Amino acid sequence: GQDARKKRFSVPSQATQEHNMQVAYEVKDTPTRGKGIFTREFVPKGTLIWRLDPAIVSVYDAEAAKALIDGMADSELRTKLEYSYWSNGKLVDPQQDVGRYFNHSHTPNVALGAVLIAQGMTADLEPSSTYALRDLAPGEEMLDNYNTYGEEPAWYTKQLERMGVDVSYLAN
């Protein structure tokens, strides 16, 4: 029932929290994806992994995002585009947070609360935060499917192309 589902989607103790991460983790190099985020301990399915904290992660509505990006010098823009992402019609910029190291996979083991809510989960989930889709073993890389975040505006896609940001890995 609903009570059982709520128990599966839980918040770990304060003792393991670092930055916006809610579980013990480490950032390290991956063979093919640059840096990634790896668990340091067993993480049960449904655990809150990463919480969007607006004090650390900037979130812009579409109009503010366009103004920000249009006003940036190319030297800063590429980094902004490489680590920012669109989610539910907003630009999310986690450059000051380790959440920027979640890598993409077509077989993810973590997902945004909004994705889980859309799939019918009834637990109290935070739409912009990340949860474990299944049990995660110690040392496992946490991977998300960027294709579940929603459409990017055409002007943003053009900026990605103009700046040479490779997003070919997103193709199914």
Accessible surface in RSA format (square Angstrom, percent):
REM  Atomic radii and reference values for relative SASA: ProtOr
REM  Chains: A
REM  Algorithm: Lee & Richards
REM  Probe-radius: 1.40
REM  Slices: 20
REM RES _ NUM      All-atoms   Total-Side   Main-Chain    Non-polar    All polar
REM                ABS   REL    ABS   REL    ABS   REL    ABS   REL    ABS   REL
RES GLY A   1    93.53 115.3   0.00   N/A  93.53 115.3  48.68 133.6  44.85 100.4
RES GLN A   2    99.60  55.7  86.99  63.6  12.61  30.0  26.69  56.8  72.91  55.3
RES ASP A   3   110.34  77.3 106.57 106.1   3.77   8.9  32.72  77.0  77.62  77.4
RES ALA A   4    54.92  50.5  47.61  73.5   7.31  16.6  51.87  73.0   3.05   8.1
RES ARG A   5    83.41  35.0  83.12  42.4   0.30   0.7   3.11   4.3  80.30  48.7
RES LYS A   6    81.59  39.8  73.20  44.9   8.40  20.0  37.05  33.4  44.54  47.4
RES LYS A   7   165.90  80.9 145.27  89.1  20.63  49.1  96.26  86.6  69.64  74.2
RES ARG A   8    98.65  41.4  89.04  45.4   9.60  22.9  57.86  79.1  40.79  24.7
RES PHE A   9    21.77  10.9   3.21   2.0  18.57  48.3   3.70   2.2  18.07  51.7
RES SER A  10    52.40  44.3  46.26  61.7   6.14  14.2  32.13  68.4  20.27  28.4
RES VAL A  11    82.51  54.3  56.66  51.3  25.85  62.3  56.66  49.2  25.85  70.1
RES PRO A  12    34.58  25.2  18.20  16.6  16.38  59.5  30.05  24.8   4.53  28.2
RES SER A  13    73.41  62.0  54.26  72.4  19.15  44.1  54.81 116.7  18.60  26.1
RES GLN A  14   141.18  78.9 127.76  93.4  13.41  31.9  60.55 128.9  80.62  61.1
RES ALA A  15    98.89  90.9  53.01  81.8  45.88 104.4  66.16  93.2  32.72  86.7
RES THR A  16    33.92  24.1  28.72  29.1   5.20  12.4  33.89  45.5   0.04   0.1
RES GLN A  17    51.83  29.0  30.10  22.0  21.73  51.7   9.63  20.5  42.20  32.0
RES GLU A  18    67.97  39.0  60.65  45.9   7.32  17.4  32.39  62.6  35.58  29.0
RES HIS A  19   117.90  64.4  81.26  56.5  36.64  93.7  52.07  53.7  65.83  76.6
RES ASN A  20     4.25   2.9   3.25   3.1   1.00   2.4   1.00   2.4   3.25   3.1
RES MET A  21     0.00   0.0   0.00   0.0   0.00   0.0   0.00   0.0   0.00   0.0
RES GLN A  22     7.11   4.0   7.11   5.2   0.00   0.0   0.00   0.0   7.11   5.4
RES VAL A  23     3.03   2.0   2.98   2.7   0.04   0.1   3.03   2.6   0.00   0.0
RES ALA A  24     8.48   7.8   8.48  13.1   0.00   0.0   8.48  11.9   0.00   0.0
RES TYR A  25    16.03   7.5  13.60   7.7   2.42   6.3   6.88   5.2   9.14  11.3
RES GLU A  26    72.06  41.4  68.24  51.6   3.82   9.1  17.40  33.7  54.66  44.6
RES VAL A  27    47.81  31.5  20.40  18.5  27.42  66.1  20.40  17.7  27.42  74.4
RES LYS A  28    84.28  41.1  79.53  48.8   4.75  11.3  46.42  41.8  37.85  40.3
RES ASP A  29   103.90  72.8  84.45  84.1  19.45  46.0  30.85  72.6  73.04  72.8
RES THR A  30    15.11  10.7   0.77   0.8  14.34  34.2   2.65   3.6  12.46  18.8
RES PRO A  31   138.95 101.3  96.01  87.5  42.94 156.1 108.94  89.9  30.01 186.5
RES THR A  32   122.90  87.4  84.01  85.2  38.90  92.7  77.51 104.1  45.39  68.6
RES ARG A  33    99.69  41.9  75.70  38.6  23.99  57.1  27.99  38.3  71.70  43.5
RES GLY A  34    48.64  60.0   0.00   N/A  48.64  60.0  40.22 110.4   8.42  18.9
RES LYS A  35    95.71  46.7  87.08  53.4   8.63  20.5  55.20  49.7  40.51  43.1
RES GLY A  36     0.00   0.0   0.00   N/A   0.00   0.0   0.00   0.0   0.00   0.0
RES ILE A  37     0.00   0.0   0.00   0.0   0.00   0.0   0.00   0.0   0.00   0.0
RES PHE A  38    20.64  10.3  20.64  12.8   0.00   0.0  20.64  12.5   0.00   0.0
RES THR A  39     0.47   0.3   0.00   0.0   0.47   1.1   0.00   0.0   0.47   0.7
RES ARG A  40   127.60  53.6  98.13  50.0  29.47  70.2  33.03  45.1  94.57  57.3
RES GLU A  41    65.03  37.3  62.06  47.0   2.96   7.1  26.47  51.2  38.56  31.5
RES PHE A  42   111.39  55.7  97.38  60.3  14.01  36.5  97.38  59.0  14.01  40.1
RES VAL A  43     1.83   1.2   1.30   1.2   0.52   1.3   1.83   1.6   0.00   0.0
RES PRO A  44    66.08  48.2  66.08  60.2   0.00   0.0  66.08  54.6   0.00   0.0
RES LYS A  45    81.21  39.6  77.65  47.6   3.56   8.5  30.68  27.6  50.53  53.8
RES GLY A  46     0.00   0.0   0.00   N/A   0.00   0.0   0.00   0.0   0.00   0.0
RES THR A  47     5.50   3.9   5.50   5.6   0.00   0.0   4.87   6.5   0.64   1.0
RES LEU A  48     1.04   0.6   1.04   0.7   0.00   0.0   1.04   0.7   0.00   0.0
RES ILE A  49     0.00   0.0   0.00   0.0   0.00   0.0   0.00   0.0   0.00   0.0
RES TRP A  50     5.73   2.3   5.73   2.8   0.00   0.0   5.73   3.1   0.00   0.0
RES ARG A  51    75.43  31.7  75.43  38.4   0.00   0.0  33.22  45.4  42.21  25.6
RES LEU A  52    28.98  16.1  17.10  12.2  11.88  29.9  17.10  12.0  11.88  32.0
RES ASP A  53    48.42  33.9  46.51  46.3   1.92   4.5  10.44  24.6  37.98  37.9
RES PRO A  54   105.54  76.9  85.49  77.9  20.05  72.9  85.83  70.9  19.71 122.5
RES ALA A  55    95.58  87.9  49.87  77.0  45.71 104.0  62.01  87.3  33.57  88.9
RES ILE A  56    57.75  32.9  46.21  34.4  11.54  27.8  51.45  37.0   6.30  17.1
RES VAL A  57     0.39   0.3   0.00   0.0   0.39   0.9   0.21   0.2   0.19   0.5
RES SER A  58    45.81  38.7  39.70  53.0   6.12  14.1  10.88  23.2  34.94  48.9
RES VAL A  59    59.85  39.4  29.19  26.4  30.66  73.9  29.19  25.4  30.66  83.2
RES TYR A  60    52.19  24.4  49.46  28.1   2.73   7.1  33.89  25.5  18.30  22.6
RES ASP A  61    76.50  53.6  69.99  69.7   6.51  15.4  24.23  57.0  52.27  52.1
RES ALA A  62    46.79  43.0  43.34  66.9   3.45   7.9  43.84  61.7   2.96   7.8
RES GLU A  63   149.10  85.6 138.01 104.4  11.09  26.4  56.97 110.2  92.14  75.2
RES ALA A  64    45.34  41.7  35.48  54.8   9.86  22.4  42.33  59.6   3.01   8.0
RES ALA A  65     0.00   0.0   0.00   0.0   0.00   0.0   0.00   0.0   0.00   0.0
RES LYS A  66    82.26  40.1  82.26  50.5   0.00   0.0  60.16  54.1  22.10  23.5
RES ALA A  67    69.01  63.5  50.34  77.7  18.67  42.5  58.69  82.6  10.33  27.4
RES LEU A  68    54.82  30.5  44.42  31.8  10.39  26.1  52.76  37.0   2.06   5.5
RES ILE A  69     1.44   0.8   0.16   0.1   1.28   3.1   0.16   0.1   1.28   3.5
RES ASP A  70    80.12  56.1  48.26  48.0  31.86  75.3  28.65  67.4  51.47  51.3
RES GLY A  71    68.40  84.4   0.00   N/A  68.40  84.4  34.37  94.3  34.03  76.2
RES MET A  72    38.23  19.8  22.49  14.9  15.74  37.5  25.54  21.7  12.69  16.8
RES ALA A  73    58.21  53.5  43.42  67.0  14.80  33.7  54.77  77.1   3.44   9.1
RES ASP A  74    73.37  51.4  65.17  64.9   8.20  19.4  26.68  62.8  46.70  46.6
RES SER A  75   101.94  86.1  64.03  85.5  37.92  87.3  60.64 129.1  41.30  57.9
RES GLU A  76   100.63  57.8  95.28  72.1   5.35  12.7  34.41  66.6  66.22  54.1
RES LEU A  77     0.95   0.5   0.95   0.7   0.00   0.0   0.95   0.7   0.00   0.0
RES ARG A  78    94.32  39.6  94.32  48.1   0.00   0.0  39.83  54.4  54.50  33.0
RES THR A  79    61.37  43.6  61.37  62.2   0.00   0.0  32.84  44.1  28.53  43.1
RES LYS A  80    24.60  12.0  24.36  14.9   0.24   0.6   2.77   2.5  21.83  23.3
RES LEU A  81     4.98   2.8   0.28   0.2   4.71  11.8   0.28   0.2   4.71  12.7
RES GLU A  82    81.90  47.0  52.60  39.8  29.30  69.8  17.59  34.0  64.31  52.5
RES TYR A  83    77.60  36.2  69.77  39.7   7.84  20.4  34.91  26.2  42.69  52.6
RES SER A  84    10.67   9.0   0.25   0.3  10.42  24.0   0.25   0.5  10.42  14.6
RES TYR A  85    44.64  20.8  43.16  24.6   1.47   3.8  38.85  29.2   5.79   7.1
RES TRP A  86     5.66   2.3   2.52   1.2   3.13   7.4   2.52   1.3   3.13   5.1
RES SER A  87     7.31   6.2   4.18   5.6   3.13   7.2   3.41   7.3   3.91   5.5
RES ASN A  88    92.13  63.5  63.34  61.2  28.78  69.3  39.82  95.8  52.30  50.6
RES GLY A  89    46.33  57.1   0.00   N/A  46.33  57.1  31.67  86.9  14.66  32.8
RES LYS A  90    94.69  46.2  94.69  58.1   0.00   0.0  52.65  47.4  42.03  44.8
RES LEU A  91     0.00   0.0   0.00   0.0   0.00   0.0   0.00   0.0   0.00   0.0
RES VAL A  92     5.82   3.8   5.82   5.3   0.00   0.0   5.82   5.1   0.00   0.0
RES ASP A  93     9.54   6.7   6.86   6.8   2.68   6.3   0.10   0.2   9.44   9.4
RES PRO A  94     1.90   1.4   1.90   1.7   0.00   0.0   1.90   1.6   0.00   0.0
RES GLN A  95    41.28  23.1  31.74  23.2   9.54  22.7   7.81  16.6  33.47  25.4
RES GLN A  96   140.39  78.5 119.63  87.4  20.76  49.4  45.48  96.8  94.92  72.0
RES ASP A  97     1.23   0.9   0.00   0.0   1.23   2.9   1.23   2.9   0.00   0.0
RES VAL A  98    20.17  13.3  19.85  18.0   0.31   0.8  19.85  17.3   0.31   0.8
RES GLY A  99     8.55  10.5   0.00   N/A   8.55  10.5   0.67   1.8   7.88  17.6
RES ARG A 100    67.71  28.4  52.02  26.5  15.70  37.4   4.10   5.6  63.61  38.6
RES TYR A 101    31.73  14.8  30.65  17.4   1.08   2.8  12.00   9.0  19.73  24.3
RES PHE A 102    16.74   8.4  13.66   8.5   3.08   8.0  13.66   8.3   3.08   8.8
RES ASN A 103    18.93  13.1  18.78  18.1   0.16   0.4   1.09   2.6  17.85  17.2
RES HIS A 104    15.58   8.5   6.40   4.5   9.18  23.5   6.40   6.6   9.18  10.7
RES SER A 105    11.18   9.4   6.64   8.9   4.53  10.4   4.54   9.7   6.63   9.3
RES HIS A 106    81.63  44.6  59.57  41.4  22.06  56.4  56.44  58.2  25.19  29.3
RES THR A 107   115.52  82.2  99.93 101.3  15.59  37.1  79.82 107.2  35.70  54.0
RES PRO A 108    38.17  27.8  23.95  21.8  14.22  51.7  23.95  19.8  14.22  88.4
RES ASN A 109     3.92   2.7   3.86   3.7   0.06   0.1   0.76   1.8   3.16   3.1
RES VAL A 110     0.00   0.0   0.00   0.0   0.00   0.0   0.00   0.0   0.00   0.0
RES ALA A 111     4.59   4.2   4.59   7.1   0.00   0.0   4.59   6.5   0.00   0.0
RES LEU A 112     3.92   2.2   3.92   2.8   0.00   0.0   3.92   2.8   0.00   0.0
RES GLY A 113     0.00   0.0   0.00   N/A   0.00   0.0   0.00   0.0   0.00   0.0
RES ALA A 114    24.41  22.4  16.69  25.8   7.72  17.6  19.28  27.1   5.13  13.6
RES VAL A 115    20.29  13.4  16.53  15.0   3.76   9.1  20.29  17.6   0.00   0.0
RES LEU A 116     3.34   1.9   3.34   2.4   0.00   0.0   3.34   2.3   0.00   0.0
RES ILE A 117    76.95  43.8  67.83  50.5   9.12  22.0  67.83  48.8   9.12  24.7
RES ALA A 118    91.72  84.3  48.42  74.7  43.31  98.5  60.15  84.7  31.58  83.6
RES GLN A 119   126.96  71.0  87.88  64.2  39.09  93.1  40.75  86.7  86.21  65.4
RES GLY A 120    42.53  52.4   0.00   N/A  42.53  52.4  34.69  95.2   7.84  17.6
RES MET A 121    43.10  22.3  34.35  22.7   8.75  20.8  33.21  28.2   9.90  13.1
RES THR A 122    70.38  50.1  54.06  54.8  16.32  38.9  58.45  78.5  11.94  18.0
RES ALA A 123     8.61   7.9   1.10   1.7   7.51  17.1   1.10   1.5   7.51  19.9
RES ASP A 124   121.15  84.9  92.25  91.8  28.90  68.3  41.55  97.8  79.61  79.4
RES LEU A 125    17.39   9.7   0.40   0.3  17.00  42.7   0.85   0.6  16.54  44.5
RES GLU A 126    60.46  34.7  58.93  44.6   1.52   3.6  37.92  73.4  22.54  18.4
RES PRO A 127    69.85  50.9  69.85  63.7   0.00   0.0  69.85  57.7   0.00   0.0
RES SER A 128    46.78  39.5  44.56  59.5   2.22   5.1  14.99  31.9  31.79  44.5
RES SER A 129     1.92   1.6   1.92   2.6   0.00   0.0   0.00   0.0   1.92   2.7
RES THR A 130     3.60   2.6   3.60   3.7   0.00   0.0   0.17   0.2   3.43   5.2
RES TYR A 131     8.67   4.0   8.67   4.9   0.00   0.0   5.73   4.3   2.94   3.6
RES ALA A 132     0.45   0.4   0.00   0.0   0.45   1.0   0.00   0.0   0.45   1.2
RES LEU A 133    50.56  28.2  38.00  27.2  12.56  31.6  40.06  28.1  10.50  28.3
RES ARG A 134   110.69  46.5 110.48  56.3   0.21   0.5  58.27  79.6  52.41  31.8
RES ASP A 135    75.91  53.2  66.34  66.0   9.57  22.6  19.86  46.7  56.05  55.9
RES LEU A 136     0.12   0.1   0.00   0.0   0.12   0.3   0.12   0.1   0.00   0.0
RES ALA A 137    53.33  49.0  49.47  76.3   3.86   8.8  51.12  72.0   2.20   5.8
RES PRO A 138    84.86  61.8  64.15  58.5  20.70  75.3  64.48  53.2  20.38 126.7
RES GLY A 139    39.39  48.6   0.00   N/A  39.39  48.6  23.16  63.6  16.22  36.3
RES GLU A 140    40.11  23.0  32.40  24.5   7.71  18.4  29.11  56.3  11.00   9.0
RES GLU A 141    20.08  11.5  15.09  11.4   4.99  11.9   8.40  16.2  11.68   9.5
RES MET A 142     0.00   0.0   0.00   0.0   0.00   0.0   0.00   0.0   0.00   0.0
RES LEU A 143    24.90  13.9  24.90  17.8   0.00   0.0  24.90  17.5   0.00   0.0
RES ASP A 144     2.61   1.8   2.61   2.6   0.00   0.0   0.00   0.0   2.61   2.6
RES ASN A 145    23.33  16.1  23.32  22.5   0.01   0.0   0.93   2.2  22.39  21.6
RES TYR A 146    58.92  27.5  51.68  29.4   7.24  18.8  35.72  26.8  23.20  28.6
RES ASN A 147    65.71  45.3  35.56  34.4  30.16  72.6  26.51  63.8  39.21  37.9
RES THR A 148    59.88  42.6  33.99  34.5  25.89  61.7  41.46  55.7  18.42  27.8
RES TYR A 149    18.83   8.8  14.73   8.4   4.10  10.7   9.11   6.8   9.72  12.0
RES GLY A 150    50.87  62.7   0.00   N/A  50.87  62.7  36.90 101.3  13.97  31.3
RES GLU A 151   161.76  92.9 141.15 106.8  20.61  49.1  64.71 125.2  97.05  79.2
RES GLU A 152    60.18  34.5  44.24  33.5  15.94  37.9  13.41  25.9  46.77  38.2
RES PRO A 153    36.40  26.5  23.82  21.7  12.57  45.7  35.87  29.6   0.52   3.3
RES ALA A 154    71.66  65.9  57.51  88.7  14.15  32.2  63.20  89.0   8.46  22.4
RES TRP A 155    52.65  21.1  46.34  22.4   6.32  14.8  41.55  22.2  11.11  18.0
RES TYR A 156     2.07   1.0   2.07   1.2   0.00   0.0   0.92   0.7   1.15   1.4
RES THR A 157    48.51  34.5  48.51  49.2   0.00   0.0  40.78  54.8   7.74  11.7
RES LYS A 158   138.97  67.8 136.03  83.5   2.94   7.0  82.87  74.6  56.10  59.8
RES GLN A 159    26.02  14.6  25.10  18.3   0.92   2.2   7.17  15.3  18.85  14.3
RES LEU A 160     6.28   3.5   6.28   4.5   0.00   0.0   6.28   4.4   0.00   0.0
RES GLU A 161   123.31  70.8 100.30  75.9  23.01  54.8  47.39  91.7  75.92  62.0
RES ARG A 162   138.56  58.2 101.52  51.8  37.04  88.2  74.71 102.1  63.85  38.7
RES MET A 163    29.12  15.1  18.45  12.2  10.67  25.4  19.40  16.5   9.72  12.9
RES GLY A 164    48.21  59.5   0.00   N/A  48.21  59.5  34.54  94.8  13.67  30.6
RES VAL A 165    18.43  12.1  10.08   9.1   8.35  20.1  10.34   9.0   8.09  21.9
RES ASP A 166    95.21  66.7  78.98  78.6  16.24  38.4  42.47 100.0  52.74  52.6
RES VAL A 167    50.82  33.4  46.11  41.7   4.71  11.4  46.11  40.1   4.71  12.8
RES SER A 168    81.21  68.6  60.68  81.0  20.53  47.3  54.13 115.3  27.08  37.9
RES TYR A 169   104.81  48.9  87.43  49.7  17.38  45.2  77.21  58.0  27.60  34.0
RES LEU A 170    38.48  21.4  35.04  25.1   3.45   8.7  35.14  24.7   3.34   9.0
RES ALA A 171    75.78  69.7  52.41  80.9  23.37  53.2  63.98  90.1  11.80  31.3
RES ASN A 172   167.36 115.4  98.70  95.4  68.66 165.3  61.77 148.7 105.59 102.1
END  Absolute sums over single chains surface
CHAIN  1 A     9015.0       6916.0       2099.0       4956.1       4058.9
END  Absolute sums over all chains
TOTAL          9015.0       6916.0       2099.0       4956.1       4058.9
